[in-house]
Amino acid sequence: MKNDHRSVKILRRGDLARLTGCNLETIRYYETIGVMPEPPRSSKNYRVYDDSHVTRLRFVLRARGLGFTLDEVRDLLAMVDGGQQTCGEVQALATAHLATVRAKIADLRRIEQVLSSTVAQCTGDDVPECPVIDALTEVA
């Protein structure tokens, strides 16, 4: 009979932070809000983590790095945790997020154009008149 018992590497929160590049306070926060599961405790009452925590935290960090909100991350995790996710469900969530990202990019392009035009009007002289200040005080 084959022995399927693998040794589980026990990690502490500092190890988890180091392995993922995530701040300790962020890990605590993710545990508090339920994005990361509450870890089991050792006999000395230390939190103990394993590779599954590393995998989950990396998933969360990658999703956050792509701009997914915490609610969207929760939705993705719920799909994954339930084991019933379909590619179509994930695609729908990612497509909605992509639309939000594209809208933000369009807003940033508009902002860049306005700022670029306004800054170009500045003389940079040591005078009180300034087109940037004038543009900010204009009534829309």
LOLUMDO-305443 format. One record per atom (N, C-alpha, C, O): y, x, z; atom name; residue number from 1. Coordinates in steps of 0.001 Angstrom, whole numbers. Example, Ala and Ser with C-alpha at 12.3 -4.5 7.8 and 13.67 -1.06 7.14 Angstrom:
+---------+---------+---------+------+-----+
|   north |    east |      up | atom | seq |
+---------+---------+---------+------+-----+
|   -5690 |   13190 |    7800 |    N |   1 |
|   -4500 |   12300 |    7800 |   CA |   1 |
|   -3300 |   13200 |    7800 |    C |   1 |
|   -3319 |   14236 |    8465 |    O |   1 |
|   -2250 |   12850 |    7080 |    N |   2 |
|   -1060 |   13670 |    7140 |   CA |   2 |
|      30 |   12900 |    7870 |    C |   2 |
|    1138 |   13409 |    8039 |    O |   2 |
+---------+---------+---------+------+-----+
This chain:
+---------+---------+---------+------+-----+
|   north |    east |      up | atom | seq |
+---------+---------+---------+------+-----+
|   -1182 |     839 |       0 |    N |   1 |
|       0 |       0 |       0 |   CA |   1 |
|    1245 |     884 |       0 |    C |   1 |
|    1310 |    1885 |     713 |    O |   1 |
|    2214 |     505 |    -797 |    N |   2 |
|    3422 |    1297 |    -945 |   CA |   2 |
|    4385 |    1011 |     211 |    C |   2 |
|    4562 |    -142 |     605 |    O |   2 |
|    5003 |    2058 |     749 |    N |   3 |
|    5966 |    1913 |    1832 |   CA |   3 |
|    7356 |    1730 |    1218 |    C |   3 |
|    7908 |    2663 |     634 |    O |   3 |
|    7923 |     511 |    1354 |    N |   4 |
|    9238 |     212 |     784 |   CA |   4 |
|   10367 |     389 |    1789 |    C |   4 |
|   11515 |      42 |    1509 |    O |   4 |
|   10044 |     926 |    2952 |    N |   5 |
|   11085 |    1130 |    3953 |   CA |   5 |
|   11882 |    2380 |    3605 |    C |   5 |
|   11364 |    3496 |    3615 |    O |   5 |
|   13138 |    2164 |    3303 |    N |   6 |
|   14015 |    3288 |    3010 |   CA |   6 |
|   14844 |    3573 |    4239 |    C |   6 |
|   15175 |    2666 |    5002 |    O |   6 |
|   15174 |    4821 |    4426 |    N |   7 |
|   16039 |    5133 |    5553 |   CA |   7 |
|   17447 |    4675 |    5196 |    C |   7 |
|   17955 |    4955 |    4111 |    O |   7 |
|   18048 |    3982 |    6110 |    N |   8 |
|   19390 |    3463 |    5907 |   CA |   8 |
|   20361 |    4438 |    6562 |    C |   8 |
|   20228 |    4777 |    7738 |    O |   8 |
|   21324 |    4875 |    5788 |    N |   9 |
|   22324 |    5796 |    6310 |   CA |   9 |
|   23323 |    4989 |    7124 |    C |   9 |
|   23962 |    4072 |    6607 |    O |   9 |
|   23453 |    5326 |    8373 |    N |  10 |
|   24376 |    4646 |    9266 |   CA |  10 |
|   25739 |    5325 |    9188 |    C |  10 |
|   25853 |    6544 |    9317 |    O |  10 |
|   26758 |    4518 |    8975 |    N |  11 |
|   28113 |    5025 |    8844 |   CA |  11 |
|   29010 |    4392 |    9893 |    C |  11 |
|   28769 |    3274 |   10348 |    O |  11 |
|   30035 |    5115 |   10262 |    N |  12 |
|   31071 |    4553 |   11119 |   CA |  12 |
|   32259 |    4205 |   10231 |    C |  12 |
|   32288 |    4557 |    9052 |    O |  12 |
|   33227 |    3517 |   10800 |    N |  13 |
|   34361 |    3050 |    9999 |   CA |  13 |
|   35084 |    4212 |    9319 |    C |  13 |
|   35502 |    4085 |    8168 |    O |  13 |
|   35235 |    5323 |   10003 |    N |  14 |
|   35883 |    6488 |    9402 |   CA |  14 |
|   35118 |    7003 |    8196 |    C |  14 |
|   35713 |    7432 |    7208 |    O |  14 |
|   33777 |    6957 |    8283 |    N |  15 |
|   32945 |    7370 |    7148 |   CA |  15 |
|   33154 |    6423 |    5963 |    C |  15 |
|   33285 |    6854 |    4817 |    O |  15 |
|   33181 |    5131 |    6267 |    N |  16 |
|   33400 |    4128 |    5229 |   CA |  16 |
|   34758 |    4347 |    4556 |    C |  16 |
|   34873 |    4269 |    3332 |    O |  16 |
|   35759 |    4615 |    5349 |    N |  17 |
|   37097 |    4876 |    4807 |   CA |  17 |
|   37086 |    6113 |    3917 |    C |  17 |
|   37647 |    6102 |    2822 |    O |  17 |
|   36456 |    7162 |    4385 |    N |  18 |
|   36413 |    8418 |    3626 |   CA |  18 |
|   35653 |    8237 |    2315 |    C |  18 |
|   36082 |    8747 |    1280 |    O |  18 |
|   34542 |    7526 |    2345 |    N |  19 |
|   33719 |    7352 |    1143 |   CA |  19 |
|   34379 |    6471 |      91 |    C |  19 |
|   34102 |    6605 |   -1101 |    O |  19 |
|   35245 |    5580 |     529 |    N |  20 |
|   35859 |    4634 |    -411 |   CA |  20 |
|   37320 |    4929 |    -699 |    C |  20 |
|   37889 |    4392 |   -1649 |    O |  20 |
|   37934 |    5788 |     124 |    N |  21 |
|   39359 |    6052 |     -31 |   CA |  21 |
|   40225 |    4921 |     502 |    C |  21 |
|   41410 |    4831 |     180 |    O |  21 |
|   39638 |    4072 |    1308 |    N |  22 |
|   40353 |    2930 |    1861 |   CA |  22 |
|   40864 |    3249 |    3262 |    C |  22 |
|   40180 |    3901 |    4051 |    O |  22 |
|   42054 |    2790 |    3555 |    N |  23 |
|   42669 |    2985 |    4854 |   CA |  23 |
|   41877 |    2248 |    5942 |    C |  23 |
|   41366 |    1152 |    5708 |    O |  23 |
|   41778 |    2852 |    7124 |    N |  24 |
|   41071 |    2223 |    8245 |   CA |  24 |
|   41635 |     842 |    8576 |    C |  24 |
|   40883 |    -103 |    8812 |    O |  24 |
|   42959 |     735 |    8591 |    N |  25 |
|   43584 |    -552 |    8913 |   CA |  25 |
|   43257 |   -1606 |    7866 |    C |  25 |
|   43113 |   -2785 |    8192 |    O |  25 |
|   43139 |   -1192 |    6620 |    N |  26 |
|   42794 |   -2132 |    5552 |   CA |  26 |
|   41368 |   -2637 |    5746 |    C |  26 |
|   41095 |   -3820 |    5543 |    O |  26 |
|   40469 |   -1754 |    6133 |    N |  27 |
|   39094 |   -2171 |    6409 |   CA |  27 |
|   39092 |   -3190 |    7540 |    C |  27 |
|   38436 |   -4227 |    7441 |    O |  27 |
|   39817 |   -2905 |    8607 |    N |  28 |
|   39911 |   -3861 |    9725 |   CA |  28 |
|   40448 |   -5199 |    9250 |    C |  28 |
|   39922 |   -6253 |    9606 |    O |  28 |
|   41494 |   -5151 |    8447 |    N |  29 |
|   42096 |   -6373 |    7918 |   CA |  29 |
|   41085 |   -7157 |    7083 |    C |  29 |
|   40950 |   -8369 |    7250 |    O |  29 |
|   40376 |   -6472 |    6190 |    N |  30 |
|   39385 |   -7148 |    5358 |   CA |  30 |
|   38282 |   -7774 |    6208 |    C |  30 |
|   37767 |   -8837 |    5860 |    O |  30 |
|   37922 |   -7144 |    7293 |    N |  31 |
|   36933 |   -7737 |    8199 |   CA |  31 |
|   37518 |   -8971 |    8883 |    C |  31 |
|   36840 |   -9991 |    9018 |    O |  31 |
|   38754 |   -8879 |    9307 |    N |  32 |
|   39411 |   -9987 |   10001 |   CA |  32 |
|   39503 |  -11225 |    9122 |    C |  32 |
|   39288 |  -12344 |    9589 |    O |  32 |
|   39824 |  -11022 |    7839 |    N |  33 |
|   39996 |  -12169 |    6944 |   CA |  33 |
|   38695 |  -12577 |    6250 |    C |  33 |
|   38682 |  -13523 |    5462 |    O |  33 |
|   37613 |  -11872 |    6540 |    N |  34 |
|   36311 |  -12266 |    6022 |   CA |  34 |
|   35951 |  -11751 |    4650 |    C |  34 |
|   34932 |  -12159 |    4093 |    O |  34 |
|   36756 |  -10867 |    4086 |    N |  35 |
|   36405 |  -10279 |    2790 |   CA |  35 |
|   35266 |   -9274 |    2974 |    C |  35 |
|   34377 |   -9158 |    2130 |    O |  35 |
|   35315 |   -8565 |    4075 |    N |  36 |
|   34212 |   -7684 |    4468 |   CA |  36 |
|   33484 |   -8360 |    5624 |    C |  36 |
|   34119 |   -8940 |    6504 |    O |  36 |
|   32166 |   -8289 |    5625 |    N |  37 |
|   31428 |   -8910 |    6728 |   CA |  37 |
|   31627 |   -8129 |    8025 |    C |  37 |
|   31830 |   -6915 |    8016 |    O |  37 |
|   31565 |   -8838 |    9108 |    N |  38 |
|   31627 |   -8184 |   10417 |   CA |  38 |
|   30387 |   -7298 |   10535 |    C |  38 |
|   29265 |   -7787 |   10406 |    O |  38 |
|   30576 |   -6013 |   10776 |    N |  39 |
|   29411 |   -5119 |   10819 |   CA |  39 |
|   28635 |   -5287 |   12124 |    C |  39 |
|   29196 |   -5693 |   13142 |    O |  39 |
|   27351 |   -4974 |   12083 |    N |  40 |
|   26591 |   -4989 |   13329 |   CA |  40 |
|   27072 |   -3869 |   14245 |    C |  40 |
|   27819 |   -2982 |   13831 |    O |  40 |
|   26634 |   -3928 |   15479 |    N |  41 |
|   27047 |   -2926 |   16466 |   CA |  41 |
|   25844 |   -2117 |   16914 |    C |  41 |
|   24711 |   -2599 |   16942 |    O |  41 |
|   26128 |    -874 |   17261 |    N |  42 |
|   25088 |       9 |   17791 |   CA |  42 |
|   24865 |    -330 |   19259 |    C |  42 |
|   25566 |   -1163 |   19833 |    O |  42 |
|   23894 |     318 |   19844 |    N |  43 |
|   23615 |     106 |   21263 |   CA |  43 |
|   24798 |     536 |   22130 |    C |  43 |
|   24949 |      73 |   23260 |    O |  43 |
|   25630 |    1417 |   21594 |    N |  44 |
|   26831 |    1858 |   22323 |   CA |  44 |
|   28066 |    1052 |   21910 |    C |  44 |
|   29199 |    1416 |   22224 |    O |  44 |
|   27819 |     -43 |   21203 |    N |  45 |
|   28848 |    -982 |   20779 |   CA |  45 |
|   29780 |    -444 |   19692 |    C |  45 |
|   30892 |    -948 |   19529 |    O |  45 |
|   29340 |     571 |   18948 |    N |  46 |
|   30107 |    1053 |   17803 |   CA |  46 |
|   29764 |     191 |   16595 |    C |  46 |
|   28622 |    -241 |   16433 |    O |  46 |
|   30759 |     -53 |   15751 |    N |  47 |
|   30480 |    -736 |   14486 |   CA |  47 |
|   29667 |     219 |   13622 |    C |  47 |
|   29966 |    1411 |   13546 |    O |  47 |
|   28653 |    -304 |   12984 |    N |  48 |
|   27836 |     521 |   12096 |   CA |  48 |
|   27818 |    -100 |   10703 |    C |  48 |
|   27632 |   -1305 |   10532 |    O |  48 |
|   28013 |     748 |    9740 |    N |  49 |
|   28070 |     336 |    8343 |   CA |  49 |
|   26931 |    1022 |    7604 |    C |  49 |
|   26357 |    1999 |    8084 |    O |  49 |
|   26618 |     494 |    6431 |    N |  50 |
|   25599 |    1125 |    5596 |   CA |  50 |
|   26065 |    1083 |    4140 |    C |  50 |
|   27207 |     722 |    3852 |    O |  50 |
|   25175 |    1453 |    3238 |    N |  51 |
|   25538 |    1523 |    1821 |   CA |  51 |
|   26000 |     179 |    1261 |    C |  51 |
|   26820 |     140 |     343 |    O |  51 |
|   25484 |    -916 |    1801 |    N |  52 |
|   25910 |   -2225 |    1298 |   CA |  52 |
|   27395 |   -2463 |    1592 |    C |  52 |
|   28090 |   -3098 |     800 |    O |  52 |
|   27876 |   -1960 |    2716 |    N |  53 |
|   29295 |   -2077 |    3040 |   CA |  53 |
|   30133 |   -1215 |    2084 |    C |  53 |
|   31214 |   -1622 |    1657 |    O |  53 |
|   29629 |     -37 |    1758 |    N |  54 |
|   30332 |     844 |     814 |   CA |  54 |
|   30437 |     146 |    -542 |    C |  54 |
|   31506 |     127 |   -1152 |    O |  54 |
|   29341 |    -418 |   -1003 |    N |  55 |
|   29316 |   -1102 |   -2294 |   CA |  55 |
|   30282 |   -2278 |   -2309 |    C |  55 |
|   31033 |   -2464 |   -3267 |    O |  55 |
|   30259 |   -3070 |   -1244 |    N |  56 |
|   31137 |   -4242 |   -1182 |   CA |  56 |
|   32606 |   -3827 |   -1123 |    C |  56 |
|   33442 |   -4409 |   -1814 |    O |  56 |
|   32922 |   -2831 |    -306 |    N |  57 |
|   34311 |   -2400 |    -196 |   CA |  57 |
|   34797 |   -1818 |   -1512 |    C |  57 |
|   35943 |   -2051 |   -1898 |    O |  57 |
|   33969 |   -1079 |   -2199 |    N |  58 |
|   34361 |    -548 |   -3512 |   CA |  58 |
|   34627 |   -1684 |   -4492 |    C |  58 |
|   35570 |   -1615 |   -5281 |    O |  58 |
|   33809 |   -2719 |   -4448 |    N |  59 |
|   34011 |   -3906 |   -5287 |   CA |  59 |
|   35387 |   -4516 |   -4995 |    C |  59 |
|   36158 |   -4799 |   -5912 |    O |  59 |
|   35679 |   -4711 |   -3716 |    N |  60 |
|   36955 |   -5304 |   -3306 |   CA |  60 |
|   38116 |   -4430 |   -3768 |    C |  60 |
|   39099 |   -4932 |   -4313 |    O |  60 |
|   38000 |   -3133 |   -3550 |    N |  61 |
|   39077 |   -2220 |   -3925 |   CA |  61 |
|   39297 |   -2186 |   -5441 |    C |  61 |
|   40436 |   -2117 |   -5903 |    O |  61 |
|   38221 |   -2233 |   -6200 |    N |  62 |
|   38366 |   -2249 |   -7668 |   CA |  62 |
|   39033 |   -3532 |   -8121 |    C |  62 |
|   39918 |   -3517 |   -8977 |    O |  62 |
|   38599 |   -4650 |   -7538 |    N |  63 |
|   39204 |   -5938 |   -7894 |   CA |  63 |
|   40685 |   -5956 |   -7539 |    C |  63 |
|   41510 |   -6419 |   -8327 |    O |  63 |
|   41020 |   -5455 |   -6363 |    N |  64 |
|   42425 |   -5401 |   -5953 |   CA |  64 |
|   43211 |   -4462 |   -6872 |    C |  64 |
|   44365 |   -4733 |   -7204 |    O |  64 |
|   42582 |   -3366 |   -7277 |    N |  65 |
|   43226 |   -2429 |   -8190 |   CA |  65 |
|   43528 |   -3053 |   -9547 |    C |  65 |
|   44459 |   -2632 |  -10235 |    O |  65 |
|   42750 |   -4047 |   -9930 |    N |  66 |
|   42989 |   -4774 |  -11177 |   CA |  66 |
|   43943 |   -5947 |  -10971 |    C |  66 |
|   44206 |   -6721 |  -11891 |    O |  66 |
|   44454 |   -6064 |   -9751 |    N |  67 |
|   45464 |   -7079 |   -9482 |   CA |  67 |
|   44937 |   -8426 |   -9041 |    C |  67 |
|   45714 |   -9369 |   -8894 |    O |  67 |
|   43626 |   -8542 |   -8826 |    N |  68 |
|   43098 |   -9814 |   -8330 |   CA |  68 |
|   43660 |  -10061 |   -6933 |    C |  68 |
|   43741 |   -9144 |   -6116 |    O |  68 |
|   44043 |  -11298 |   -6669 |    N |  69 |
|   44526 |  -11654 |   -5339 |   CA |  69 |
|   43346 |  -11687 |   -4379 |    C |  69 |
|   42190 |  -11695 |   -4802 |    O |  69 |
|   43644 |  -11705 |   -3094 |    N |  70 |
|   42553 |  -11803 |   -2113 |   CA |  70 |
|   41773 |  -13100 |   -2284 |    C |  70 |
|   40556 |  -13112 |   -2100 |    O |  70 |
|   42445 |  -14185 |   -2631 |    N |  71 |
|   41720 |  -15443 |   -2877 |   CA |  71 |
|   40787 |  -15312 |   -4075 |    C |  71 |
|   39662 |  -15810 |   -4047 |    O |  71 |
|   41252 |  -14647 |   -5121 |    N |  72 |
|   40400 |  -14432 |   -6289 |   CA |  72 |
|   39222 |  -13525 |   -5934 |    C |  72 |
|   38102 |  -13751 |   -6391 |    O |  72 |
|   39475 |  -12507 |   -5125 |    N |  73 |
|   38391 |  -11621 |   -4678 |   CA |  73 |
|   37372 |  -12433 |   -3876 |    C |  73 |
|   36166 |  -12266 |   -4055 |    O |  73 |
|   37853 |  -13308 |   -2996 |    N |  74 |
|   36946 |  -14169 |   -2227 |   CA |  74 |
|   36092 |  -15030 |   -3156 |    C |  74 |
|   34890 |  -15190 |   -2944 |    O |  74 |
|   36734 |  -15583 |   -4193 |    N |  75 |
|   35996 |  -16407 |   -5150 |   CA |  75 |
|   34919 |  -15590 |   -5861 |    C |  75 |
|   33789 |  -16049 |   -6024 |    O |  75 |
|   35276 |  -14385 |   -6280 |    N |  76 |
|   34287 |  -13514 |   -6935 |   CA |  76 |
|   33145 |  -13175 |   -5975 |    C |  76 |
|   31972 |  -13216 |   -6348 |    O |  76 |
|   33503 |  -12842 |   -4747 |    N |  77 |
|   32474 |  -12498 |   -3763 |   CA |  77 |
|   31582 |  -13690 |   -3449 |    C |  77 |
|   30376 |  -13530 |   -3256 |    O |  77 |
|   32160 |  -14875 |   -3397 |    N |  78 |
|   31358 |  -16078 |   -3143 |   CA |  78 |
|   30335 |  -16276 |   -4256 |    C |  78 |
|   29194 |  -16665 |   -4007 |    O |  78 |
|   30763 |  -16001 |   -5491 |    N |  79 |
|   29832 |  -16106 |   -6620 |   CA |  79 |
|   28714 |  -15089 |   -6484 |    C |  79 |
|   27537 |  -15409 |   -6655 |    O |  79 |
|   29101 |  -13849 |   -6172 |    N |  80 |
|   28115 |  -12777 |   -6050 |   CA |  80 |
|   27198 |  -13018 |   -4850 |    C |  80 |
|   25979 |  -12880 |   -4958 |    O |  80 |
|   27787 |  -13377 |   -3709 |    N |  81 |
|   26994 |  -13572 |   -2498 |   CA |  81 |
|   25999 |  -14715 |   -2645 |    C |  81 |
|   24895 |  -14659 |   -2103 |    O |  81 |
|   26392 |  -15749 |   -3380 |    N |  82 |
|   25497 |  -16879 |   -3577 |   CA |  82 |
|   24384 |  -16570 |   -4561 |    C |  82 |
|   23376 |  -17275 |   -4617 |    O |  82 |
|   24573 |  -15515 |   -5332 |    N |  83 |
|   23555 |  -15131 |   -6305 |   CA |  83 |
|   23415 |  -16117 |   -7447 |    C |  83 |
|   22478 |  -16034 |   -8242 |    O |  83 |
|   24346 |  -17044 |   -7524 |    N |  84 |
|   24256 |  -18081 |   -8554 |   CA |  84 |
|   25370 |  -17977 |   -9590 |    C |  84 |
|   25572 |  -18884 |  -10398 |    O |  84 |
|   26088 |  -16857 |   -9554 |    N |  85 |
|   27196 |  -16726 |  -10490 |   CA |  85 |
|   26685 |  -16672 |  -11910 |    C |  85 |
|   25608 |  -16145 |  -12191 |    O |  85 |
|   27475 |  -17223 |  -12786 |    N |  86 |
|   27173 |  -17076 |  -14207 |   CA |  86 |
|   28303 |  -16261 |  -14818 |    C |  86 |
|   29412 |  -16207 |  -14289 |    O |  86 |
|   28004 |  -15653 |  -15905 |    N |  87 |
|   29019 |  -14869 |  -16598 |   CA |  87 |
|   30172 |  -15782 |  -17003 |    C |  87 |
|   31327 |  -15354 |  -17010 |    O |  87 |
|   29872 |  -17024 |  -17336 |    N |  88 |
|   30907 |  -17975 |  -17718 |   CA |  88 |
|   31872 |  -18255 |  -16584 |    C |  88 |
|   33078 |  -18350 |  -16810 |    O |  88 |
|   31361 |  -18390 |  -15362 |    N |  89 |
|   32228 |  -18638 |  -14204 |   CA |  89 |
|   33120 |  -17434 |  -13928 |    C |  89 |
|   34313 |  -17571 |  -13659 |    O |  89 |
|   32521 |  -16267 |  -14001 |    N |  90 |
|   33290 |  -15038 |  -13773 |   CA |  90 |
|   34327 |  -14873 |  -14880 |    C |  90 |
|   35467 |  -14489 |  -14622 |    O |  90 |
|   33924 |  -15163 |  -16102 |    N |  91 |
|   34848 |  -15058 |  -17231 |   CA |  91 |
|   36035 |  -16010 |  -17051 |    C |  91 |
|   37173 |  -15638 |  -17336 |    O |  91 |
|   35779 |  -17216 |  -16588 |    N |  92 |
|   36865 |  -18181 |  -16391 |   CA |  92 |
|   37870 |  -17660 |  -15372 |    C |  92 |
|   39079 |  -17760 |  -15580 |    O |  92 |
|   37378 |  -17111 |  -14285 |    N |  93 |
|   38275 |  -16568 |  -13260 |   CA |  93 |
|   39037 |  -15368 |  -13806 |    C |  93 |
|   40244 |  -15246 |  -13595 |    O |  93 |
|   38339 |  -14486 |  -14503 |    N |  94 |
|   38980 |  -13284 |  -15051 |   CA |  94 |
|   39976 |  -13648 |  -16154 |    C |  94 |
|   41015 |  -13002 |  -16281 |    O |  94 |
|   39674 |  -14663 |  -16943 |    N |  95 |
|   40585 |  -15103 |  -18005 |   CA |  95 |
|   41868 |  -15667 |  -17401 |    C |  95 |
|   42959 |  -15389 |  -17899 |    O |  95 |
|   41749 |  -16447 |  -16343 |    N |  96 |
|   42929 |  -16983 |  -15664 |   CA |  96 |
|   43767 |  -15839 |  -15091 |    C |  96 |
|   44995 |  -15859 |  -15171 |    O |  96 |
|   43098 |  -14855 |  -14521 |    N |  97 |
|   43815 |  -13703 |  -13972 |   CA |  97 |
|   44506 |  -12919 |  -15089 |    C |  97 |
|   45641 |  -12472 |  -14923 |    O |  97 |
|   43838 |  -12755 |  -16201 |    N |  98 |
|   44421 |  -12053 |  -17339 |   CA |  98 |
|   45687 |  -12764 |  -17824 |    C |  98 |
|   46668 |  -12109 |  -18176 |    O |  98 |
|   45669 |  -14081 |  -17843 |    N |  99 |
|   46862 |  -14840 |  -18248 |   CA |  99 |
|   48014 |  -14562 |  -17282 |    C |  99 |
|   49161 |  -14430 |  -17708 |    O |  99 |
|   47720 |  -14475 |  -16007 |    N | 100 |
|   48745 |  -14165 |  -15004 |   CA | 100 |
|   49293 |  -12758 |  -15233 |    C | 100 |
|   50504 |  -12543 |  -15178 |    O | 100 |
|   48412 |  -11817 |  -15486 |    N | 101 |
|   48835 |  -10429 |  -15741 |   CA | 101 |
|   49721 |  -10367 |  -16980 |    C | 101 |
|   50745 |   -9683 |  -16980 |    O | 101 |
|   49335 |  -11071 |  -18026 |    N | 102 |
|   50133 |  -11060 |  -19254 |   CA | 102 |
|   51512 |  -11680 |  -19020 |    C | 102 |
|   52504 |  -11205 |  -19572 |    O | 102 |
|   51580 |  -12724 |  -18215 |    N | 103 |
|   52871 |  -13349 |  -17900 |   CA | 103 |
|   53755 |  -12371 |  -17119 |    C | 103 |
|   54961 |  -12288 |  -17354 |    O | 103 |
|   53148 |  -11639 |  -16198 |    N | 104 |
|   53916 |  -10643 |  -15430 |   CA | 104 |
|   54426 |   -9536 |  -16342 |    C | 104 |
|   55557 |   -9074 |  -16193 |    O | 104 |
|   53595 |   -9113 |  -17282 |    N | 105 |
|   54010 |   -8076 |  -18230 |   CA | 105 |
|   55189 |   -8578 |  -19065 |    C | 105 |
|   56143 |   -7835 |  -19298 |    O | 105 |
|   55128 |   -9821 |  -19511 |    N | 106 |
|   56236 |  -10390 |  -20285 |   CA | 106 |
|   57504 |  -10427 |  -19442 |    C | 106 |
|   58585 |  -10108 |  -19937 |    O | 106 |
|   57383 |  -10815 |  -18168 |    N | 107 |
|   58544 |  -10811 |  -17271 |   CA | 107 |
|   59106 |   -9410 |  -17098 |    C | 107 |
|   60321 |   -9215 |  -17120 |    O | 107 |
|   58226 |   -8440 |  -16926 |    N | 108 |
|   58679 |   -7055 |  -16753 |   CA | 108 |
|   59364 |   -6528 |  -18011 |    C | 108 |
|   60331 |   -5771 |  -17922 |    O | 108 |
|   58874 |   -6920 |  -19162 |    N | 109 |
|   59527 |   -6499 |  -20413 |   CA | 109 |
|   60932 |   -7088 |  -20515 |    C | 109 |
|   61868 |   -6408 |  -20933 |    O | 109 |
|   61072 |   -8357 |  -20129 |    N | 110 |
|   62382 |   -9002 |  -20139 |   CA | 110 |
|   63323 |   -8297 |  -19164 |    C | 110 |
|   64479 |   -8027 |  -19488 |    O | 110 |
|   62815 |   -8004 |  -17972 |    N | 111 |
|   63616 |   -7297 |  -16966 |   CA | 111 |
|   64027 |   -5927 |  -17484 |    C | 111 |
|   65171 |   -5508 |  -17306 |    O | 111 |
|   63102 |   -5237 |  -18118 |    N | 112 |
|   63391 |   -3902 |  -18661 |   CA | 112 |
|   64488 |   -3969 |  -19709 |    C | 112 |
|   65368 |   -3109 |  -19743 |    O | 112 |
|   64444 |   -4980 |  -20561 |    N | 113 |
|   65471 |   -5115 |  -21600 |   CA | 113 |
|   66845 |   -5365 |  -20991 |    C | 113 |
|   67830 |   -4752 |  -21403 |    O | 113 |
|   66913 |   -6255 |  -20022 |    N | 114 |
|   68199 |   -6565 |  -19380 |   CA | 114 |
|   68733 |   -5334 |  -18659 |    C | 114 |
|   69908 |   -4994 |  -18796 |    O | 114 |
|   67873 |   -4664 |  -17889 |    N | 115 |
|   68320 |   -3465 |  -17166 |   CA | 115 |
|   68729 |   -2348 |  -18120 |    C | 115 |
|   69730 |   -1669 |  -17895 |    O | 115 |
|   67971 |   -2165 |  -19161 |    N | 116 |
|   68274 |   -1111 |  -20128 |   CA | 116 |
|   69628 |   -1359 |  -20772 |    C | 116 |
|   70437 |    -440 |  -20903 |    O | 116 |
|   69870 |   -2576 |  -21167 |    N | 117 |
|   71142 |   -2928 |  -21791 |   CA | 117 |
|   72301 |   -2753 |  -20815 |    C | 117 |
|   73356 |   -2231 |  -21177 |    O | 117 |
|   72097 |   -3191 |  -19582 |    N | 118 |
|   73158 |   -3101 |  -18577 |   CA | 118 |
|   73445 |   -1646 |  -18213 |    C | 118 |
|   74606 |   -1243 |  -18137 |    O | 118 |
|   72407 |    -866 |  -17990 |    N | 119 |
|   72586 |     544 |  -17636 |   CA | 119 |
|   73266 |    1301 |  -18778 |    C | 119 |
|   74064 |    2206 |  -18535 |    O | 119 |
|   72957 |     939 |  -20002 |    N | 120 |
|   73562 |    1607 |  -21160 |   CA | 120 |
|   75071 |    1372 |  -21211 |    C | 120 |
|   75805 |    2165 |  -21801 |    O | 120 |
|   75533 |     283 |  -20593 |    N | 121 |
|   76964 |     -21 |  -20573 |   CA | 121 |
|   77707 |     775 |  -19505 |    C | 121 |
|   78936 |     848 |  -19521 |    O | 121 |
|   76965 |    1367 |  -18583 |    N | 122 |
|   77594 |    2143 |  -17507 |   CA | 122 |
|   78160 |    3448 |  -18069 |    C | 122 |
|   77544 |    4108 |  -18906 |    O | 122 |
|   79342 |    3793 |  -17588 |    N | 123 |
|   79935 |    5063 |  -18000 |   CA | 123 |
|   79491 |    6187 |  -17075 |    C | 123 |
|   79499 |    7357 |  -17459 |    O | 123 |
|   79108 |    5829 |  -15867 |    N | 124 |
|   78735 |    6835 |  -14893 |   CA | 124 |
|   79927 |    7529 |  -14290 |    C | 124 |
|   79791 |    8471 |  -13509 |    O | 124 |
|   81104 |    7052 |  -14664 |    N | 125 |
|   82335 |    7663 |  -14148 |   CA | 125 |
|   82527 |    7316 |  -12678 |    C | 125 |
|   81880 |    6421 |  -12134 |    O | 125 |
|   83411 |    8034 |  -12075 |    N | 126 |
|   83734 |    7835 |  -10658 |   CA | 126 |
|   84834 |    6776 |  -10550 |    C | 126 |
|   85937 |    7042 |  -10074 |    O | 126 |
|   84490 |    5549 |  -11014 |    N | 127 |
|   85439 |    4433 |  -10990 |   CA | 127 |
|   84767 |    3231 |  -10326 |    C | 127 |
|   83539 |    3158 |  -10291 |    O | 127 |
|   85544 |    2299 |   -9805 |    N | 128 |
|   84942 |    1162 |   -9106 |   CA | 128 |
|   84293 |     140 |  -10043 |    C | 128 |
|   83403 |    -596 |   -9617 |    O | 128 |
|   84714 |      80 |  -11301 |    N | 129 |
|   84136 |    -890 |  -12225 |   CA | 129 |
|   82744 |    -423 |  -12651 |    C | 129 |
|   82542 |     732 |  -13026 |    O | 129 |
|   81795 |   -1350 |  -12582 |    N | 130 |
|   80423 |    -980 |  -12951 |   CA | 130 |
|   79730 |   -2179 |  -13589 |    C | 130 |
|   79626 |   -3228 |  -12953 |    O | 130 |
|   79257 |   -2057 |  -14818 |    N | 131 |
|   78579 |   -3154 |  -15500 |   CA | 131 |
|   77324 |   -3658 |  -14765 |    C | 131 |
|   76993 |   -4842 |  -14841 |    O | 131 |
|   76644 |   -2775 |  -14071 |    N | 132 |
|   75448 |   -3209 |  -13333 |   CA | 132 |
|   75848 |   -4161 |  -12222 |    C | 132 |
|   75244 |   -5221 |  -12056 |    O | 132 |
|   76869 |   -3781 |  -11459 |    N | 133 |
|   77352 |   -4654 |  -10374 |   CA | 133 |
|   77882 |   -5951 |  -10968 |    C | 133 |
|   77628 |   -7028 |  -10430 |    O | 133 |
|   78609 |   -5859 |  -12061 |    N | 134 |
|   79144 |   -7071 |  -12710 |   CA | 134 |
|   78002 |   -7998 |  -13133 |    C | 134 |
|   78085 |   -9210 |  -12937 |    O | 134 |
|   76946 |   -7440 |  -13704 |    N | 135 |
|   75813 |   -8257 |  -14140 |   CA | 135 |
|   75111 |   -8916 |  -12957 |    C | 135 |
|   74632 |  -10045 |  -13064 |    O | 135 |
|   75051 |   -8215 |  -11838 |    N | 136 |
|   74377 |   -8772 |  -10664 |   CA | 136 |
|   75204 |   -9860 |   -9978 |    C | 136 |
|   74657 |  -10731 |   -9300 |    O | 136 |
|   76513 |   -9804 |  -10157 |    N | 137 |
|   77366 |  -10802 |   -9525 |   CA | 137 |
|   77710 |  -11961 |  -10436 |    C | 137 |
|   78371 |  -12909 |  -10012 |    O | 137 |
|   77265 |  -11896 |  -11696 |    N | 138 |
|   77528 |  -12985 |  -12650 |   CA | 138 |
|   76839 |  -14258 |  -12187 |    C | 138 |
|   75747 |  -14232 |  -11620 |    O | 138 |
|   77510 |  -15370 |  -12447 |    N | 139 |
|   76902 |  -16676 |  -12172 |   CA | 139 |
|   76084 |  -17037 |  -13407 |    C | 139 |
|   76585 |  -17035 |  -14531 |    O | 139 |
|   74839 |  -17339 |  -13172 |    N | 140 |
|   73943 |  -17626 |  -14305 |   CA | 140 |
|   74215 |  -18976 |  -14911 |    C | 140 |
|   73550 |  -19368 |  -15870 |    O | 140 |
+---------+---------+---------+------+-----+
